[in-house]
């Protein structure tokens, strides 16, 4: 198997055994980036010479039989918005081009302490606020399966780089599907952790900002094994919390697929998915049944889907409102006030979410707590929920269309792209872990991912189920142009 098909854990084993050198692996990735990245534009920053020095040091350490970390000598890239000493974190903003980080983000530091060699950064949309990845600083990243389509966002460069074989592992973040959408669009694995278990310090436009509500930092990879390895490295308290707290994530508690009780959501009347996505969910359900799992199709969720959608938009938009200036918020509030009170379209919900009062947010937060209580009851009956990530596979680039006006074609008919917020919101605003897996292929040859949700802090169980399905069903497949 080619090196660029292998996962980070397998590569780390080969480096530790001395059958593969870190330097050779790094040069392999750099060669592929030189050949293929000009067309893909996934990797937007490289520190190749520094990485070569670190790779040589890693190889000498192997020969010296020293203590090696779990990612010793493994080259990897990170999402552009993470602070990495001496490099810009522009968030796609031209005015931040001169920014240089003074220290590493906590997650970056933990990966490096585990032996990883960070050698580049991958592309994002402006302010990480799109399911596409383009900006005035670095340009447009395209999907490695079809250059006319989005790779997803906001970790779009990360997923594209993994699918194309440019890197062994990636670090992303997810507030509105920013790990899960790119993983789904590009056919790789991604894990959105339970809220708060991976530190977000160093993932912000300024120091001293509190963590965003909903936002989670997590890995993207070419195998479920790599997600498990990365989460064990990344998770744990930071700063003052680490003085007194420790994290002890439950180990996977189901030995095989036959031990699982799994709910599978194949679609929704209010937020329909296309036939290819529904067929993929049904196919996975059948694989699970054939393996002896107890499967329940389309059980009721803790609250009606429309209520879920509206609550998610209110909380998600509130979490990003601080990025707006007071004048911008005032203008948005004026626009919101002009809309009829019975308007429940996406634009109205977005404007109200961005300009809601603190009292409004407190009421929404109470609704969220009731929802979280409902999920606790749901997961007493089911060990996991498998659901679509979005209504369709990767959509065509829509750079010139405002988000409230963007549409998807679902089985020949138009649907608002904002329907995606329902599917993304299932895990996001409830703080649940969610693992995205490669699950199928559309009639047009595009990858289709599904997400595995579990109760709070069942991250390793979700990833374990992904590993079982990787064996029983399918795993990562390289896009034809990047084999």
N, C-alpha and C positions, 0 to 999 in steps of 0.2 A: 504494500500500500504506500502511496506517495506521502511524503512528510506532511504536506499541506492538507491531507485528509485526516490526519491523526489529531486526537485530542491532547490537551495540555498534560493531563495525568500520565498518559502513555509516553509522551515526549519526555516528561520529567523522569520516568522510570528508565528510559533508554540513556538519558544523560547521566544519571546516577550510576548505571551499570557500565558506563564507558563505551557503549556501542554507538553512541551519537554524541557529537560535540556541540556545545552551545553555539560556538562560533559558526559551525557549518549550518546549523538550523537558522541562525540569524541571517546569514548570507542567502540562504534559500528564500526566506521571506523578502529580503531586500531585492533580490532578483525578480521575484514575482511582482512586487510593487512597481519596480522600474518598467516591467513589461506591460502590466495590465492596468495600473492605477490611473494613467493619463485618461483612459476612457471611462473608468469607473468613478474616480475622484472620491474615494472613500477615506484614504489616509491623507491628511492635510498638513501634517508636520512630522518631520523625522529628525532624530538625533542619532544618526547612524554611527558616527565615529565614537561617541561616548558609549554607545551600546556595544560596539566591538571590543572596547577595553574591558567592559564588564563581563562580556561573554568569555574573553580570554581568562579573566580572573576566575570565573566559574569553572572553566575547564581545568585550571591548575588546582582548584580546590578538590575536584573529583580525584585527580591523581594523587593528591596528598591524603586522601581518605579522611577528610574532615567531616564535621557534622553538616549535613545538607538539609535545607528547608524543603518543604513539599513541592515547591515550584522552582527548585534550584536550576538556574540557567535557562529557564523557559522564556523566550521573548514574547512580549505582548504589547498591545496598544490600548489606549484608554480614550474615552469620550472627551471631546475638546473642552468641555466645561469644568473638568476636574483640575484643580491646581496641581501643577507639577513644576517643581522648583526651576526657575529660569525660563519658563515657557509662558506664552499668552493663554489666558482663558477668556476668549472674546465673547462667548455665547452668540457668535455670529454677528456681533455688532462692530461696525467699522470704527466707531469711536473708542473701542477698547483694543484696537490693534497694537497699541504700545504697551499694554499691560504685561507685566511679568510677575509670576508667582514667587513669593518669598519663601514658601515652604510647601511641602506636599500635602494634598488632601489626606485625611486619615486613611481612607480606603486605599489610596495609592501607596501610602507608606506601609500598610499591612501587607500588601501584595509584594512589595519590594523586600520587606523583612522575611517573607516566605521564600525568597530567592528569585522571584520573577525579574526579568530585565525589561523595563518599560522603554520602548524605543520610538514611539510615535503617538500621534493623536488622530482621532477620526472625526468626521464632519457632523454638524448639527444644524438645525434651523435657527433662525433668529429667536433669541430668548427661550429656546427649547420648546417653542409653542406651535408645533405643527406635526402632522403625520407624514411630512415630507422633510427632506434635508437639503436645504439650499439657503444661502446667505450672501451678502455682498462682499464678505471677506474672502471666502474660500470657494464660492460658486456652488454648483449643483452636484450632488451624488445621485447616481442612477442605480436602478435595481440590477444585480448581476444576472438575473434570469431574463430580464427584458428591459433594455435601456430606456424605453419609452415610459416606464412605470416608476413609481416611487419605491425607494427601499424602506420606507417607513420613517418615523421620527418619534422622539427626537434623537434616539440612538441609532439613526439610520446608517451613518458611516461605520459604526461598530458592527452592525449585522452584515452589511455588505462586505466589509473587510474579512470577516470570518468566513462567509460563504465563498469568497474568492480565494481563500487560502493565503491571506496576507499576514496572519497573526494566529497565535495559539489560543488566545483568551482575550476577552474584552470586559471592560467595566462600564456599566451604564447606569441610568437613573430613570425613574418612572413615577410620574404624578398623574398622567392621563394616557397611560399605555405606552410610554416612551421606551420601555424594554420589550414589551409584549408585541406591539405592532411591528417593529422592525424584525423581530424574530419570526413572526408569522409571515411577513412579506418576503423574507429572504431565505426561509427554510432552515433556520438554526434554532438552538435552544436559548431560552432566557428565563431568568427567575426574578420576579418582583418579590422581595422579602416581606415578611410581616413588618408593619410599620414600626420604626424606631430601633430595630435590632442591628442595623449597619449604620455607623455614624455618617452623617452628611457634611460634617465640617470640612471645608475646602471645596465645597460645591455651591458657590454663591458668588454674586457679583461684588460683594463687599464683605470685609471681615466683621464679625460681631452680630450678624443677622441671626435670628432664631431659626430653627429648622422649619421648612415649609410644612404645613399640614398636608398629609397624604403622601408627600414625596418619599420615595424609597430608593436606596442605592443597591444595585445588585449586578450579578455577572451575566454575560452572554457567552455562549460556547458552541462547540460542535458536538458535544456529547453531554448526556445527563450526568455522567461520572464527574465531569469537570465542574458542573454546577455545584455538586455536593462538595467537592474539594474547595472550590472558591468560597462557598458560604461558610465553611468551617474556618477559613482564614479571615474573612471579612467581618463576621458577626461578633459583637461584644461591645460592652459599654465604653464610653470615651470620656476623657476629662474628669471632672469631679465625680461623675457617676462611678467611674472605675475604682474610686477609693473604697466604695462600700458594696457595689453590686457586681454580680457576675452573671453571665448568660449560660444557661444549660438547656439548649434546645433538645426536645425529646428525640431520641433515636427512632428511626423507622420501626414501626411496630406491626408490620404485615410482611410475612416471609415470602409470600408468593401472590400472584393475582387472585387465586382462589380464596384468599383470606379477605379480600376487599369487598365492601359494599359501596357501589359507585353510582351516583346519579349522573346522567348524561342529558344535557340540555341541547336539543337539536335545532332549535329556532324559537321564535317568539312572534305572536300575532301582531304586536305593536311595532316590533323592531325586527322585521324578517331578514333572514340570511338567504343567500343564493342556493340553488340546488346542489352545486358542487360542495359547498360547505356543509349543508345538511347531510349529504351522502357520506361525507368524511366522518361526521359525528356518528352516524349510524354504523359505519364500517368499524370504527373503534369500539363502539358498544358491542358489536358482534364478536370482535376479537376478545373482548373481556369476558363475554358469556362463554365463548368456546374454551377459555382458560379456567372456567369455574367460578368467576366472580359473580356476585349478586348485582344485577344492573337494573336500575329504575330509570325509565325514559321520562323526561320532561316533568319532574315533580314540581309542585308549586314552590315558588321562592318565598322568603319571609314576608315580603310586601309586593303589591302589584308592580309590574314592570314599568309602567308609566310613572308611578310614584318614585321608583328607584332612579329612573332617568333624571327626573327633575331635581331630586335631592342631590344626586351626584353633581350635576352642573352647578347647583347653588354652592356646594362646598368646595368643589374644585376651582371655580372662578373666584371665590373668596380667598382661597389660598394663594392665588397669583395676583390679587388686586394691589398688593403693596408695590409691585413693579411699576405701577402707573403714578404719574405725578398728580398732585392735588388738582391742577387745572384739567388734566385728562379725566380724572374721576368726576369732576364737576360737569364736564361736557357729556360724559357717559350717563350721568344721572339725569341730565336734561333730556337726553335721547330716550332713556327708559321711561321717563314721566309722560312722554308723548304717546307711548304705546297703550292700546286698550288693556285693561286689567285682565280680560279673559284671553289675551294672547299668550299661548303657551308654546310658541315656536322657539327654535333654538336661539335666535338673536335676542328675543325678549328675555328668555331665561338667562342668557349670558350677561346682558346688561344689568339685570336685577342682581345677579350674583356678584358682579364686580362692584356694585354700588350699595349693597345691602347694609343696613345698620348693624351695630354690634348686637343689639337685641334680636334682630332677625337671625343672625348667625347662631346665637345661643339657642334659639328655638330649633333651628336646623340640626344643631349638634345634639339636642335631646332626641330628635327623630333618629339620628344616626345611632345613638346608644340603644334605642329600642330595636333598631335593625340589627345591631351587633348581637343583642340578646336573642333575636330570632335566628340568627345564624348559628348560635351555640346550640339551639334546639335542633336545627336542621342537621348539624354535624354529629348529633347523637344518633341519628338515624342513618347517616351516610358518612363513610370515611373520607370521601372526596367528591367534588363536583367537576365534571369535565364539560366545557362550554366553548363555543366559538370565541375568537378574539375580536373579530369584526364581521360585518355582513358579507364581505367579498375578499378574494385575494387582492394582491397589490393593485391599486388603481393607477390610471395614467396621471402624469404630472399635471397639476392644476395650479401653477405658480401665479397666474394672473387672475384667479377667481377668489374673491373674499371667502373666508371659511363659512360664514352663514349661507352662502350661495352655492357651495360645492355639493355636487350630487354624485351618487354611485348608481351604476346600472345593476339592478338586482333582478335576474331572470327576465331581462328585456325591458324592464320598467324603471323609471327614475325614483330614487329614494334619497333623502338628505344624508350627506356624509355624517352629519351629527348623530345619526342613529348609532354610530360606533360608540358614543359615550355610554350607552346602556351596557354594552358588552364589556367595555373597559371598566366601567364603574362597579361591576359585580365584586371585584376584589379591592379596587382602589380606595373608595371612600370608607369601606368597612374595615380597612387595615389588614385584610386577609392576605396570606401568601398565595402566589400564583405562578406556576411553572408553565411556560409555553413550550410545546413540543412540535416537531415536524410530524404531521399526521396524514397528509394526503397531497394529491396533485389535482389541479383543476383541469377541465376539458381543454383549456388553452395552454397547459403545461406549466402553470405557476404553482408554487408551493402553497399549501394550506396548513396553518397551524391551529392547534387547539390549546386552551389553557386549563390547567389542573389546579383547582382551588381547594383549600382545606381550612380547618379552624385556625384561630390565632396560634402562631408559633409551631404549626405543623409543617414548617418549611421542608425538613428532611423527609417527611412522609410524602409530600407532593413530589419531591425530586426522586424518591425511591420508586413511586408509581411510574414516573417518566422513564426510569431505567428499565423497569419491567416491560413497558410498552416498546422501548427501544429494541428489546430482544424479540418480543412476541409480534410486533407489528412493523415498525420501520424507524429508521434514524435519519441522520443527516445525509443528504445527497448533494454532490457537488454540481453546481450549474454547468451545463454543457460547455460553455465557452471558457471555463476556468478549470477544466480537468487537468 
